[in-house]
Amino acid sequence: MARDNELYSYAGKILRINLGNGEIKKEPTLKYAREWLGSTGIAIKILYDELRSWVTPYDPANKLVFGTGALMGTPAPGACKMSASSLGPRTGGWASGCCDSYVGGELKCAGYDLIVIEGRAHRPVYLWIEDDAIEIRDASHLWGKNTWETLDLIRQDLKDPSLHVISIGPAGENIVRGACIIQDRARAFGRCGTGAVMGSKNLKAIVARGTGAIKVADRDRFMEAVRKVREMFKSARGLDEMQKYGTLKLLEKKQGVSGVNYRNFQETWFPEAMADAIEPKKSIDKYMVARQNFPGCVIGCGRHLYITEGPYAGLVTEANQWEAVPTLQGRLGIVEPTFMFKANAVCNQLGLDIDAAGGAIGWAMECYQRGILHEKETDGLKLNWGDAGVALELIRKIAYREGFGEILAEGCARASDLIGRESGYYAMHIKGQDLYESCRGNLAWSLGTTTSTRGGGHTTGAIETLPGADAEKMRSIYGVDNPDKVLEYEGKAKMTVYMEAVHRVNNCLGICHFNTIWGNLDLIDLPQMAEMYSAATGWETSVEDLKRMAEKQLNLEKAFNLRFTNFDRKDDMPTPRDLSEPIPSGPAAGWKMDPKKYSGMLDDYYDLHGWDRETSFPTRETLTSLDLRYVADDLEKMGNLGKESKD
Amino acid sequence: MEFDMPSCGGCRTCEMACSFHHRGEFIPAASSLKILEKKEGPGYRVFLREEGDGSSFACDGCEGLDIPLCVEYCRELDDLYKILQEFEAKRTKKSAKGVQDRGIDHGQR
């Protein structure tokens, strides 16, 4: 297979498919890869350069970029992540979600690092990519099918039961703002609404098969780097429980920092009886039938369940990650312990992001509790806390935009604009993205979440500090004195800035966050990633180089948002509820956020980035130092260039 | 030859490792080991290639290495190791050579 001789670890080509006219083009990845790390790093550069300011998310001129990690296709630990990025309908700005994937490895073996989807198909289609052969196939028989049915039908169509597929469900087809893209049955390119963009393009699915090779520049050095990293997993503390239960191990520790969501964040701690009733570890012990691992992963957090009792007996599904516990189960106050598996499976089938579903339904239930919403507006449904049947019915209504679901499909921010009547206070979102993150009482987590360029989100800088964390190790990583003091404002900006780089490098290389210091302080950090990337590509890349590339990427994400939105400093602040209400219960009860101190944390954060404190915008000096002079020119034209500090 | 491996999580890292042993690059299509989906029951099936066909290679048990590379990269290394031994025993029928018990590091678990 032809590929650029100088390029290692990358597959070599970027595939551009225009669904409007059927045109297929290929360009060398090398055009971008020296300056921008793979996957999301290249995606933001393409989207920034190519989307004009008049483009809107569902416009055929919007582009949807699928990226594979630069280390994907190699056995680098955790290198199984693929990304989907676009101008998103959730925030109206930068949208990017990563997903555990087999499809990404197939794409790389087929020769492609990224796929840029352009235009809109005239009728439903899916893409079948088999090495050099690329087919835009009719998908009329798949339209209306859920993601599980789509997987089965495509495997039948192509007569290969081992193919892997990424697809949208009815939520994406119906342009639900919180629609996501699902890999096979249970892994999601979550948040941001990339599934709605895919639906707007009439693109139902992508399936890939590749028979080519991924080469690394220095075989011995790369395999030695991988071996050393795998050794880290043998001695990492606390990994046993992660390997046994995955992220569903977290309940007790999250309770310990008041880090959950109960009744739409009215409380951030579960009543003890409820916590005991829903403890997911007990469910895993009861219902697990098999494991699910993704390429390279040394943890293996996935597990298949067969639910044998209760209202959802007979359900066969892959278990959800932790996120479903607070975002659906707890937020809606549901005590039935298997509800999380059922609701997660239904969301996956419908192609609906669980945070989008939980955020909108939680908001609606609180509005109903407070008499803001009435049955005449909710299709006669009584939106009582804890009613699993109503919750599942609302999930269905959202995906099909049916009745009251039409409003909820817009997400809690827009839904509260539509309803009015003081309902906005109960819409828990950042920049239009529904929150799963509890922002009270864990300040490095909160700062990373509220400043995220994709709206609320904990995978672009947020750091979770749980009881029992090794403070000494954290000090050595983050370079601050008090990393474990979650209620102290000092130092949290520095921690967040470090994690912003780690998260971005992870996403670009395709490494799952759980295999890194974000998930466990004893695992992969930037030095190991620099060594693996250097050995794989043959380009000597230091930790400082990686940090600089991540910083450059972050500045471009900011600039992208400034082209399409009016986000500024005020949008980096927590929600009114998080700013004004003390933590009502649990171990951190009584603690209340100090808005002035939070604002001071933002000052520190902007200073570290070289951004204007007043607006949060990047300055010319900062952009120029990152070789982004053209971006400074663009921002200046828009009147969105940050002012230089006078100090 | 196919074997049932109920504990397999389907990560296919073994395929990458195997192809690296044969070719010095990561090319699952050329692996002598293939992870196949099962219609029913937990885990996956492991297919081991007995004869190479030019583009792929027969399993040689990674002769010369302390442990076969696929086993080194497997989370359930004991189970995969047993499969390789069974494969070798069936293949050679009379004398089990190639994948003899070389002792493996269990620290991975």
Interface residues (C-beta under 8 A of the other chain):
Chain A: G73 T74 P75 C80 Y102 G105 C109 P161 S162 G210 T211 G212 A213 I214 K215 V216 R219 M223 R230 F233 K234 V289 A290 R291 Q292 N293 F294 P295 G296 C297 V298 G300 G302 H304
Chain B: P6 S7 C8 G9 G10 C11 R12 T13 M16 A17 S19 F20 R23 G24 E25 F26 I27 P28 A29 A30 L36 E37 P42 G43 Y73 R75 G107 Q108
